[in-house]
Amino acid sequence: MMRFIILIGFAFLCSCGQETKQEAIVEKEVPIKYDMYVPSEMANLMNEMYNYKAELKSDILSGTVPTEFPEQFLKIHTAELSDFKDRTEAFEAVSKAFIEAEQRLFDSTATQSLETRFNTAVNLCISCHNMGCTGPIPRIQKLLIK
Ligand code: HEC
């Protein structure tokens, strides 16, 4: 039972915990598991999306209009999650809303500004993370265009 609890704590820390706290706690409580951590397909996709959005933000700020929807984002519908995480109905609903918001960035007939549409998509990253993966939120918030 104890082992089970530690494993859950570990899976949570690696993908969703606050990065600064993560190492200290892991070192103290589960030093062996640390070496065994392999990021899930979803965690890799998330980091890819993060980097893409950070680049897109600086492009938008320098006046470049994005032209091509990043097809790899669609993997959010199928990517494997870390153990102990489920694709709930709410998860599916937010994924869908997020992808639609991303697609609107490439809609040349949109009436909202590119900045507004960009921030709508980032806020949907945050909405999903608010459902139980809160660790990365402070980092994601930095993507918002002020
Ligand atoms: C529909 C829900 C959902 C949306 C939308 C979403 N995320 Fe995530 N995110 C998750 C989940 C769940 C995990 C944990 C993945 C795992 O452990 O398998 C995660 C993990 C992460 C991580 C940590 C990855 C790691 O190395 O462990 C980052 C960073 C992240 N997301 C950033 C983002 C950004 C940036 C966006 C928007 C561009 C975004 N997320 C949109 C659900 C979501």
Backbone and ligand atoms as CSV (ligand in chain L), in Angstrom:
chain,resi,resn,atom,element,x,y,z
A,1,MET,N,N,0.843,-1.207,0.000
A,1,MET,CA,C,0.000,0.000,0.000
A,1,MET,C,C,0.876,1.255,0.000
A,2,MET,N,N,1.862,1.265,0.910
A,2,MET,CA,C,2.759,2.420,0.990
A,2,MET,C,C,3.454,2.663,-0.346
A,3,ARG,N,N,3.878,1.587,-0.941
A,3,ARG,CA,C,4.605,1.668,-2.201
A,3,ARG,C,C,3.714,2.292,-3.276
A,4,PHE,N,N,2.467,1.901,-3.255
A,4,PHE,CA,C,1.474,2.401,-4.200
A,4,PHE,C,C,1.349,3.923,-4.068
A,5,ILE,N,N,1.266,4.367,-2.809
A,5,ILE,CA,C,1.111,5.803,-2.560
A,5,ILE,C,C,2.340,6.568,-3.059
A,6,ILE,N,N,3.500,6.021,-2.802
A,6,ILE,CA,C,4.722,6.689,-3.250
A,6,ILE,C,C,4.745,6.786,-4.774
A,7,LEU,N,N,4.319,5.721,-5.426
A,7,LEU,CA,C,4.303,5.724,-6.888
A,7,LEU,C,C,3.376,6.802,-7.422
A,8,ILE,N,N,2.212,6.925,-6.830
A,8,ILE,CA,C,1.268,7.952,-7.279
A,8,ILE,C,C,1.900,9.326,-7.102
A,9,GLY,N,N,2.475,9.523,-5.912
A,9,GLY,CA,C,3.101,10.813,-5.626
A,9,GLY,C,C,4.170,11.098,-6.653
A,10,PHE,N,N,4.872,10.087,-7.026
A,10,PHE,CA,C,5.967,10.262,-7.968
A,10,PHE,C,C,5.471,10.641,-9.355
A,11,ALA,N,N,4.485,9.911,-9.831
A,11,ALA,CA,C,3.947,10.191,-11.163
A,11,ALA,C,C,3.421,11.623,-11.206
A,12,PHE,N,N,2.803,12.021,-10.118
A,12,PHE,CA,C,2.226,13.361,-10.064
A,12,PHE,C,C,3.336,14.413,-10.088
A,13,LEU,N,N,4.373,14.180,-9.294
A,13,LEU,CA,C,5.457,15.154,-9.214
A,13,LEU,C,C,6.154,15.357,-10.551
A,14,CYS,N,N,6.386,14.286,-11.258
A,14,CYS,CA,C,7.168,14.391,-12.472
A,14,CYS,C,C,6.459,15.153,-13.559
A,15,SER,N,N,5.160,14.953,-13.678
A,15,SER,CA,C,4.483,15.583,-14.800
A,15,SER,C,C,3.793,16.866,-14.406
A,16,CYS,N,N,3.364,16.925,-13.190
A,16,CYS,CA,C,2.486,18.024,-12.833
A,16,CYS,C,C,2.981,18.828,-11.648
A,17,GLY,N,N,4.008,18.354,-10.968
A,17,GLY,CA,C,4.488,19.046,-9.784
A,17,GLY,C,C,5.264,20.297,-10.139
A,18,GLN,N,N,5.497,21.097,-9.135
A,18,GLN,CA,C,6.288,22.286,-9.386
A,18,GLN,C,C,7.742,21.897,-9.541
A,19,GLU,N,N,8.341,22.420,-10.594
A,19,GLU,CA,C,9.669,21.944,-10.942
A,19,GLU,C,C,10.711,22.177,-9.845
A,20,THR,N,N,10.607,23.253,-9.129
A,20,THR,CA,C,11.605,23.542,-8.106
A,20,THR,C,C,11.499,22.572,-6.933
A,21,LYS,N,N,10.273,22.277,-6.533
A,21,LYS,CA,C,10.057,21.390,-5.391
A,21,LYS,C,C,10.421,19.959,-5.747
A,22,GLN,N,N,10.154,19.616,-6.993
A,22,GLN,CA,C,10.224,18.229,-7.450
A,22,GLN,C,C,11.491,17.503,-7.011
A,23,GLU,N,N,12.626,18.080,-7.287
A,23,GLU,CA,C,13.864,17.350,-7.082
A,23,GLU,C,C,14.108,17.067,-5.601
A,24,ALA,N,N,13.915,18.083,-4.779
A,24,ALA,CA,C,14.176,17.938,-3.361
A,24,ALA,C,C,13.338,16.807,-2.779
A,25,ILE,N,N,12.044,16.805,-3.105
A,25,ILE,CA,C,11.160,15.795,-2.522
A,25,ILE,C,C,11.526,14.417,-3.046
A,26,VAL,N,N,11.760,14.328,-4.335
A,26,VAL,CA,C,12.075,13.033,-4.933
A,26,VAL,C,C,13.356,12.474,-4.320
A,27,GLU,N,N,14.333,13.326,-4.159
A,27,GLU,CA,C,15.603,12.852,-3.618
A,27,GLU,C,C,15.448,12.275,-2.227
A,28,LYS,N,N,14.639,12.962,-1.432
A,28,LYS,CA,C,14.491,12.543,-0.050
A,28,LYS,C,C,13.680,11.254,0.071
A,29,GLU,N,N,12.603,11.137,-0.690
A,29,GLU,CA,C,11.667,10.049,-0.428
A,29,GLU,C,C,11.782,8.858,-1.370
A,30,VAL,N,N,12.063,9.082,-2.611
A,30,VAL,CA,C,12.095,7.946,-3.540
A,30,VAL,C,C,13.300,8.034,-4.481
A,31,PRO,N,N,14.499,7.935,-3.911
A,31,PRO,CA,C,15.708,8.127,-4.720
A,31,PRO,C,C,15.850,7.126,-5.858
A,32,ILE,N,N,15.337,5.931,-5.697
A,32,ILE,CA,C,15.535,4.896,-6.723
A,32,ILE,C,C,14.641,5.140,-7.930
A,33,LYS,N,N,13.399,5.474,-7.656
A,33,LYS,CA,C,12.448,5.704,-8.739
A,33,LYS,C,C,12.895,6.839,-9.655
A,34,TYR,N,N,13.655,7.762,-9.120
A,34,TYR,CA,C,14.050,8.936,-9.891
A,34,TYR,C,C,14.693,8.536,-11.213
A,35,ASP,N,N,15.548,7.561,-11.175
A,35,ASP,CA,C,16.258,7.134,-12.379
A,35,ASP,C,C,15.341,6.446,-13.377
A,36,MET,N,N,14.223,5.957,-12.879
A,36,MET,CA,C,13.339,5.182,-13.741
A,36,MET,C,C,12.307,6.054,-14.452
A,37,TYR,N,N,12.271,7.321,-14.137
A,37,TYR,CA,C,11.245,8.166,-14.728
A,37,TYR,C,C,11.466,8.346,-16.225
A,38,VAL,N,N,10.450,7.960,-16.970
A,38,VAL,CA,C,10.475,8.181,-18.412
A,38,VAL,C,C,9.259,9.052,-18.727
A,39,PRO,N,N,9.469,10.198,-19.369
A,39,PRO,CA,C,8.316,11.051,-19.625
A,39,PRO,C,C,7.303,10.338,-20.532
A,40,SER,N,N,6.035,10.550,-20.267
A,40,SER,CA,C,5.005,9.940,-21.102
A,40,SER,C,C,4.968,10.632,-22.459
A,41,GLU,N,N,4.282,9.987,-23.391
A,41,GLU,CA,C,4.101,10.576,-24.722
A,41,GLU,C,C,3.423,11.951,-24.586
A,42,MET,N,N,2.463,12.017,-23.660
A,42,MET,CA,C,1.750,13.281,-23.462
A,42,MET,C,C,2.680,14.342,-22.884
A,43,ALA,N,N,3.528,13.947,-21.931
A,43,ALA,CA,C,4.455,14.918,-21.339
A,43,ALA,C,C,5.392,15.468,-22.426
A,44,ASN,N,N,5.855,14.595,-23.314
A,44,ASN,CA,C,6.716,15.055,-24.409
A,44,ASN,C,C,5.967,16.005,-25.346
A,45,LEU,N,N,4.739,15.640,-25.654
A,45,LEU,CA,C,3.926,16.508,-26.518
A,45,LEU,C,C,3.734,17.881,-25.861
A,46,MET,N,N,3.467,17.860,-24.560
A,46,MET,CA,C,3.238,19.113,-23.835
A,46,MET,C,C,4.469,20.016,-23.908
A,47,ASN,N,N,5.643,19.427,-23.741
A,47,ASN,CA,C,6.865,20.237,-23.810
A,47,ASN,C,C,7.082,20.782,-25.218
A,48,GLU,N,N,6.729,19.970,-26.199
A,48,GLU,CA,C,6.809,20.414,-27.593
A,48,GLU,C,C,5.850,21.595,-27.829
A,49,MET,N,N,4.640,21.458,-27.283
A,49,MET,CA,C,3.650,22.520,-27.460
A,49,MET,C,C,4.107,23.793,-26.765
A,50,TYR,N,N,4.705,23.600,-25.584
A,50,TYR,CA,C,5.188,24.760,-24.831
A,50,TYR,C,C,6.227,25.526,-25.665
A,51,ASN,N,N,7.192,24.798,-26.206
A,51,ASN,CA,C,8.250,25.452,-26.981
A,51,ASN,C,C,7.693,26.116,-28.237
A,52,TYR,N,N,6.763,25.433,-28.877
A,52,TYR,CA,C,6.138,25.989,-30.075
A,52,TYR,C,C,5.437,27.307,-29.729
A,53,LYS,N,N,4.683,27.289,-28.626
A,53,LYS,CA,C,3.924,28.491,-28.249
A,53,LYS,C,C,4.866,29.643,-27.868
A,54,ALA,N,N,5.973,29.309,-27.224
A,54,ALA,CA,C,6.923,30.363,-26.832
A,54,ALA,C,C,7.500,31.023,-28.092
A,55,GLU,N,N,7.796,30.198,-29.107
A,55,GLU,CA,C,8.322,30.749,-30.357
A,55,GLU,C,C,7.272,31.573,-31.075
A,56,LEU,N,N,6.051,31.021,-31.090
A,56,LEU,CA,C,4.954,31.715,-31.758
A,56,LEU,C,C,4.704,33.076,-31.108
A,57,LYS,N,N,4.813,33.105,-29.791
A,57,LYS,CA,C,4.606,34.368,-29.083
A,57,LYS,C,C,5.613,35.411,-29.573
A,58,SER,N,N,6.883,35.031,-29.666
A,58,SER,CA,C,7.861,36.042,-30.087
A,58,SER,C,C,7.660,36.403,-31.561
A,59,ASP,N,N,7.214,35.438,-32.374
A,59,ASP,CA,C,6.878,35.759,-33.772
A,59,ASP,C,C,5.761,36.801,-33.834
A,60,ILE,N,N,4.707,36.551,-33.055
A,60,ILE,CA,C,3.554,37.467,-33.081
A,60,ILE,C,C,3.994,38.847,-32.605
A,61,LEU,N,N,4.804,38.896,-31.543
A,61,LEU,CA,C,5.260,40.188,-31.020
A,61,LEU,C,C,6.121,40.928,-32.035
A,62,SER,N,N,6.806,40.178,-32.903
A,62,SER,CA,C,7.625,40.871,-33.897
A,62,SER,C,C,6.866,41.045,-35.225
A,63,GLY,N,N,5.556,40.764,-35.201
A,63,GLY,CA,C,4.717,41.074,-36.350
A,63,GLY,C,C,4.601,39.977,-37.403
A,64,THR,N,N,5.085,38.792,-37.113
A,64,THR,CA,C,4.963,37.695,-38.071
A,64,THR,C,C,3.633,36.971,-37.849
A,65,VAL,N,N,2.894,36.739,-38.925
A,65,VAL,CA,C,1.614,36.042,-38.807
A,65,VAL,C,C,1.824,34.560,-39.112
A,66,PRO,N,N,1.413,33.682,-38.187
A,66,PRO,CA,C,1.610,32.251,-38.435
A,66,PRO,C,C,0.732,31.777,-39.587
A,67,THR,N,N,1.235,30.822,-40.357
A,67,THR,CA,C,0.477,30.408,-41.540
A,67,THR,C,C,0.033,28.956,-41.523
A,68,GLU,N,N,0.655,28.144,-40.688
A,68,GLU,CA,C,0.356,26.724,-40.771
A,68,GLU,C,C,0.030,26.132,-39.418
A,69,PHE,N,N,-1.112,25.515,-39.309
A,69,PHE,CA,C,-1.498,24.863,-38.059
A,69,PHE,C,C,-0.522,23.716,-37.759
A,70,PRO,N,N,0.031,23.680,-36.532
A,70,PRO,CA,C,0.962,22.596,-36.188
A,70,PRO,C,C,0.214,21.275,-35.994
A,71,GLU,N,N,0.251,20.436,-37.016
A,71,GLU,CA,C,-0.526,19.186,-37.002
A,71,GLU,C,C,-0.191,18.300,-35.796
A,72,GLN,N,N,1.047,18.398,-35.299
A,72,GLN,CA,C,1.416,17.517,-34.185
A,72,GLN,C,C,0.563,17.776,-32.938
A,73,PHE,N,N,-0.058,18.975,-32.851
A,73,PHE,CA,C,-0.932,19.267,-31.707
A,73,PHE,C,C,-2.097,18.277,-31.629
A,74,LEU,N,N,-2.496,17.733,-32.776
A,74,LEU,CA,C,-3.642,16.805,-32.797
A,74,LEU,C,C,-3.358,15.534,-32.001
A,75,LYS,N,N,-2.079,15.297,-31.716
A,75,LYS,CA,C,-1.730,14.123,-30.907
A,75,LYS,C,C,-2.309,14.206,-29.498
A,76,ILE,N,N,-2.776,15.381,-29.107
A,76,ILE,CA,C,-3.363,15.511,-27.767
A,76,ILE,C,C,-4.557,14.561,-27.606
A,77,HIS,N,N,-5.190,14.215,-28.729
A,77,HIS,CA,C,-6.349,13.311,-28.653
A,77,HIS,C,C,-5.968,11.851,-28.444
A,78,THR,N,N,-4.714,11.496,-28.703
A,78,THR,CA,C,-4.349,10.088,-28.642
A,78,THR,C,C,-3.118,9.793,-27.767
A,79,ALA,N,N,-2.306,10.788,-27.473
A,79,ALA,CA,C,-1.040,10.531,-26.761
A,79,ALA,C,C,-1.294,9.825,-25.427
A,80,GLU,N,N,-0.398,8.909,-25.134
A,80,GLU,CA,C,-0.518,8.164,-23.888
A,80,GLU,C,C,-0.133,9.044,-22.706
A,81,LEU,N,N,-0.940,8.964,-21.660
A,81,LEU,CA,C,-0.681,9.738,-20.440
A,81,LEU,C,C,0.180,8.932,-19.474
A,82,SER,N,N,0.767,9.611,-18.501
A,82,SER,CA,C,1.475,8.914,-17.425
A,82,SER,C,C,0.503,7.989,-16.710
A,83,ASP,N,N,1.048,7.016,-16.029
A,83,ASP,CA,C,0.217,6.125,-15.211
A,83,ASP,C,C,-0.627,6.948,-14.249
A,84,PHE,N,N,-1.732,6.411,-13.896
A,84,PHE,CA,C,-2.630,7.002,-12.905
A,84,PHE,C,C,-3.362,8.234,-13.420
A,85,LYS,N,N,-3.207,8.553,-14.699
A,85,LYS,CA,C,-3.997,9.671,-15.226
A,85,LYS,C,C,-4.955,9.140,-16.281
A,86,ASP,N,N,-6.168,9.630,-16.221
A,86,ASP,CA,C,-7.186,9.152,-17.157
A,86,ASP,C,C,-7.608,10.236,-18.130
A,87,ARG,N,N,-8.037,9.776,-19.294
A,87,ARG,CA,C,-8.697,10.675,-20.229
A,87,ARG,C,C,-10.157,10.757,-19.821
A,88,THR,N,N,-10.481,11.729,-19.041
A,88,THR,CA,C,-11.875,11.870,-18.619
A,88,THR,C,C,-12.641,12.602,-19.710
A,89,GLU,N,N,-13.955,12.665,-19.536
A,89,GLU,CA,C,-14.781,13.401,-20.492
A,89,GLU,C,C,-14.388,14.877,-20.503
A,90,ALA,N,N,-14.112,15.386,-19.291
A,90,ALA,CA,C,-13.727,16.798,-19.190
A,90,ALA,C,C,-12.411,17.033,-19.928
A,91,PHE,N,N,-11.494,16.089,-19.807
A,91,PHE,CA,C,-10.211,16.202,-20.508
A,91,PHE,C,C,-10.446,16.278,-22.013
A,92,GLU,N,N,-11.302,15.381,-22.518
A,92,GLU,CA,C,-11.597,15.362,-23.954
A,92,GLU,C,C,-12.232,16.678,-24.402
A,93,ALA,N,N,-13.144,17.197,-23.575
A,93,ALA,CA,C,-13.837,18.430,-23.939
A,93,ALA,C,C,-12.857,19.600,-24.015
A,94,VAL,N,N,-11.963,19.689,-23.024
A,94,VAL,CA,C,-11.015,20.808,-23.043
A,94,VAL,C,C,-9.999,20.633,-24.187
A,95,SER,N,N,-9.581,19.387,-24.459
A,95,SER,CA,C,-8.660,19.172,-25.582
A,95,SER,C,C,-9.273,19.685,-26.872
A,96,LYS,N,N,-10.534,19.374,-27.056
A,96,LYS,CA,C,-11.227,19.764,-28.285
A,96,LYS,C,C,-11.308,21.296,-28.379
A,97,ALA,N,N,-11.691,21.927,-27.266
A,97,ALA,CA,C,-11.793,23.388,-27.253
A,97,ALA,C,C,-10.419,24.012,-27.524
A,98,PHE,N,N,-9.388,23.407,-26.953
A,98,PHE,CA,C,-8.024,23.917,-27.124
A,98,PHE,C,C,-7.605,23.832,-28.601
A,99,ILE,N,N,-7.840,22.670,-29.225
A,99,ILE,CA,C,-7.461,22.507,-30.634
A,99,ILE,C,C,-8.230,23.493,-31.509
A,100,GLU,N,N,-9.502,23.685,-31.218
A,100,GLU,CA,C,-10.289,24.644,-32.009
A,100,GLU,C,C,-9.729,26.059,-31.859
A,101,ALA,N,N,-9.323,26.395,-30.630
A,101,ALA,CA,C,-8.745,27.728,-30.398
A,101,ALA,C,C,-7.429,27.870,-31.161
A,102,GLU,N,N,-6.641,26.796,-31.200
A,102,GLU,CA,C,-5.381,26.831,-31.957
A,102,GLU,C,C,-5.658,27.000,-33.448
A,103,GLN,N,N,-6.699,26.331,-33.929
A,103,GLN,CA,C,-7.015,26.426,-35.354
A,103,GLN,C,C,-7.481,27.831,-35.736
A,104,ARG,N,N,-8.129,28.507,-34.792
A,104,ARG,CA,C,-8.593,29.871,-35.090
A,104,ARG,C,C,-7.435,30.854,-35.286
A,105,LEU,N,N,-6.234,30.477,-34.819
A,105,LEU,CA,C,-5.074,31.352,-35.060
A,105,LEU,C,C,-4.765,31.454,-36.550
A,106,PHE,N,N,-5.258,30.478,-37.307
A,106,PHE,CA,C,-4.929,30.429,-38.736
A,106,PHE,C,C,-6.124,30.800,-39.603
A,107,ASP,N,N,-7.134,31.398,-38.967
A,107,ASP,CA,C,-8.342,31.794,-39.680
A,107,ASP,C,C,-8.193,33.260,-40.093
A,108,SER,N,N,-7.954,33.462,-41.384
A,108,SER,CA,C,-7.689,34.833,-41.846
A,108,SER,C,C,-8.953,35.693,-41.832
A,109,THR,N,N,-10.138,35.078,-41.629
A,109,THR,CA,C,-11.371,35.874,-41.606
A,109,THR,C,C,-11.782,36.212,-40.164
A,110,ALA,N,N,-10.971,35.801,-39.174
A,110,ALA,CA,C,-11.328,36.041,-37.767
A,110,ALA,C,C,-11.428,37.533,-37.478
A,111,THR,N,N,-12.363,37.899,-36.611
A,111,THR,CA,C,-12.534,39.313,-36.273
A,111,THR,C,C,-11.684,39.708,-35.059
A,112,GLN,N,N,-11.369,38.728,-34.193
A,112,GLN,CA,C,-10.541,39.045,-33.030
A,112,GLN,C,C,-9.075,39.179,-33.450
A,113,SER,N,N,-8.326,39.972,-32.691
A,113,SER,CA,C,-6.906,40.137,-33.015
A,113,SER,C,C,-6.166,38.826,-32.782
A,114,LEU,N,N,-5.027,38.708,-33.419
A,114,LEU,CA,C,-4.199,37.510,-33.271
A,114,LEU,C,C,-3.785,37.328,-31.811
A,115,GLU,N,N,-3.444,38.430,-31.138
A,115,GLU,CA,C,-3.035,38.375,-29.734
A,115,GLU,C,C,-4.152,37.792,-28.867
A,116,THR,N,N,-5.379,38.265,-29.095
A,116,THR,CA,C,-6.523,37.776,-28.309
A,116,THR,C,C,-6.723,36.293,-28.541
A,117,ARG,N,N,-6.654,35.870,-29.799
A,117,ARG,CA,C,-6.854,34.448,-30.110
A,117,ARG,C,C,-5.726,33.604,-29.513
A,118,PHE,N,N,-4.511,34.143,-29.562
A,118,PHE,CA,C,-3.364,33.430,-28.972
A,118,PHE,C,C,-3.612,33.222,-27.474
A,119,ASN,N,N,-4.039,34.296,-26.798
A,119,ASN,CA,C,-4.256,34.202,-25.349
A,119,ASN,C,C,-5.423,33.279,-25.011
A,120,THR,N,N,-6.457,33.246,-25.852
A,120,THR,CA,C,-7.582,32.332,-25.621
A,120,THR,C,C,-7.073,30.894,-25.588
A,121,ALA,N,N,-6.190,30.571,-26.521
A,121,ALA,CA,C,-5.646,29.213,-26.564
A,121,ALA,C,C,-4.807,28.940,-25.313
A,122,VAL,N,N,-3.967,29.890,-24.916
A,122,VAL,CA,C,-3.134,29.683,-23.715
A,122,VAL,C,C,-4.023,29.519,-22.479
A,123,ASN,N,N,-5.113,30.286,-22.417
A,123,ASN,CA,C,-6.009,30.149,-21.267
A,123,ASN,C,C,-6.658,28.766,-21.229
A,124,LEU,N,N,-6.808,28.139,-22.390
A,124,LEU,CA,C,-7.340,26.773,-22.402
A,124,LEU,C,C,-6.286,25.758,-21.947
A,125,CYS,N,N,-5.010,26.027,-22.204
A,125,CYS,CA,C,-3.956,25.199,-21.589
A,125,CYS,C,C,-4.180,25.258,-20.087
A,126,ILE,N,N,-4.339,26.486,-19.574
A,126,ILE,CA,C,-4.448,26.674,-18.123
A,126,ILE,C,C,-5.724,26.026,-17.585
A,127,SER,N,N,-6.836,26.147,-18.317
A,127,SER,CA,C,-8.096,25.525,-17.861
A,127,SER,C,C,-7.913,24.042,-17.654
A,128,CYS,N,N,-7.269,23.387,-18.601
A,128,CYS,CA,C,-7.090,21.947,-18.461
A,128,CYS,C,C,-6.175,21.653,-17.278
A,129,HIS,N,N,-5.127,22.416,-17.125
A,129,HIS,CA,C,-4.199,22.173,-16.012
A,129,HIS,C,C,-4.864,22.418,-14.667
A,130,ASN,N,N,-5.836,23.302,-14.630
A,130,ASN,CA,C,-6.565,23.542,-13.385
A,130,ASN,C,C,-7.364,22.331,-12.943
A,131,MET,N,N,-7.607,21.393,-13.846
A,131,MET,CA,C,-8.371,20.205,-13.481
A,131,MET,C,C,-7.516,19.178,-12.737
A,132,GLY,N,N,-6.233,19.466,-12.444
A,132,GLY,CA,C,-5.493,18.490,-11.660
A,132,GLY,C,C,-4.012,18.391,-11.971
A,133,CYS,N,N,-3.523,19.250,-12.866
A,133,CYS,CA,C,-2.097,19.204,-13.194
A,133,CYS,C,C,-1.581,20.628,-13.069
A,134,THR,N,N,-1.594,21.131,-11.817
A,134,THR,CA,C,-1.392,22.561,-11.619
A,134,THR,C,C,0.077,23.006,-11.639
A,135,GLY,N,N,1.007,22.068,-11.445
A,135,GLY,CA,C,2.427,22.424,-11.370
A,135,GLY,C,C,2.926,23.343,-12.476
A,136,PRO,N,N,2.664,23.013,-13.757
A,136,PRO,CA,C,3.220,23.847,-14.838
A,136,PRO,C,C,2.509,25.189,-15.046
A,137,ILE,N,N,1.435,25.473,-14.304
A,137,ILE,CA,C,0.637,26.681,-14.593
A,137,ILE,C,C,1.441,27.987,-14.547
A,138,PRO,N,N,2.285,28.203,-13.512
A,138,PRO,CA,C,3.039,29.468,-13.497
A,138,PRO,C,C,3.876,29.656,-14.772
A,139,ARG,N,N,4.419,28.559,-15.282
A,139,ARG,CA,C,5.209,28.634,-16.518
A,139,ARG,C,C,4.317,28.954,-17.716
A,140,ILE,N,N,3.162,28.299,-17.755
A,140,ILE,CA,C,2.249,28.503,-18.891
A,140,ILE,C,C,1.754,29.952,-18.909
A,141,GLN,N,N,1.521,30.503,-17.719
A,141,GLN,CA,C,1.027,31.884,-17.655
A,141,GLN,C,C,1.993,32.868,-18.308
A,142,LYS,N,N,3.277,32.529,-18.289
A,142,LYS,CA,C,4.272,33.427,-18.888
A,142,LYS,C,C,4.123,33.502,-20.406
A,143,LEU,N,N,3.377,32.542,-20.978
A,143,LEU,CA,C,3.178,32.573,-22.433
A,143,LEU,C,C,2.181,33.661,-22.844
A,144,LEU,N,N,1.328,34.068,-21.918
A,144,LEU,CA,C,0.291,35.056,-22.271
A,144,LEU,C,C,0.915,36.341,-22.797
A,145,ILE,N,N,0.304,36.896,-23.840
A,145,ILE,CA,C,0.770,38.180,-24.374
A,145,ILE,C,C,0.086,39.290,-23.584
A,146,LYS,N,N,0.884,40.144,-22.969
A,146,LYS,CA,C,0.318,41.197,-22.105
A,146,LYS,C,C,-0.110,42.391,-22.936
L,1,HEC,C1,C,-6.774,18.857,-22.234
L,1,HEC,C2,C,-5.813,19.035,-21.183
L,1,HEC,C3,C,-4.532,19.771,-21.390
L,1,HEC,C4,C,-4.294,20.836,-22.215
L,1,HEC,C5,C,-5.240,21.537,-23.175
L,1,HEC,C6,C,-2.912,21.201,-22.018
L,1,HEC,N1,N,-2.324,20.376,-21.091
L,1,HEC,FE1,FE,-0.362,20.385,-20.501
L,1,HEC,N2,N,-0.645,18.683,-19.469
L,1,HEC,C7,C,-1.841,18.017,-19.331
L,1,HEC,C8,C,-1.611,16.764,-18.637
L,1,HEC,C9,C,-2.669,15.733,-18.279
L,1,HEC,C10,C,-0.229,16.695,-18.362
L,1,HEC,C11,C,0.544,15.539,-17.720
L,1,HEC,C12,C,0.936,14.576,-18.832
L,1,HEC,C13,C,1.384,13.232,-18.337
L,1,HEC,O1,O,1.864,13.134,-17.225
L,1,HEC,O2,O,1.245,12.256,-19.099
L,1,HEC,C14,C,0.349,17.932,-18.874
L,1,HEC,C15,C,1.688,18.283,-18.757
L,1,HEC,C16,C,2.216,19.491,-19.146
L,1,HEC,C17,C,3.574,19.933,-18.905
L,1,HEC,C18,C,4.624,19.141,-18.114
L,1,HEC,C19,C,5.300,18.143,-19.043
L,1,HEC,C20,C,6.352,17.322,-18.328
L,1,HEC,O3,O,7.525,17.434,-18.704
L,1,HEC,O4,O,6.003,16.581,-17.413
L,1,HEC,C21,C,3.711,21.170,-19.490
L,1,HEC,C22,C,4.959,22.053,-19.506
L,1,HEC,C23,C,2.447,21.497,-20.119
L,1,HEC,N3,N,1.559,20.460,-19.878
L,1,HEC,C24,C,2.213,22.655,-20.825
L,1,HEC,C25,C,1.040,22.880,-21.573
L,1,HEC,C26,C,0.871,23.970,-22.521
L,1,HEC,C27,C,1.898,25.049,-22.818
L,1,HEC,C28,C,-0.388,23.835,-23.045
L,1,HEC,C29,C,-1.041,24.659,-24.107
L,1,HEC,C30,C,-0.273,25.006,-25.277
L,1,HEC,C31,C,-0.996,22.673,-22.414
L,1,HEC,N4,N,-0.098,22.120,-21.522
L,1,HEC,C32,C,-2.280,22.238,-22.691
L,1,HEC,C33,C,-3.066,18.445,-19.779
L,1,HEC,C34,C,-3.289,19.479,-20.685
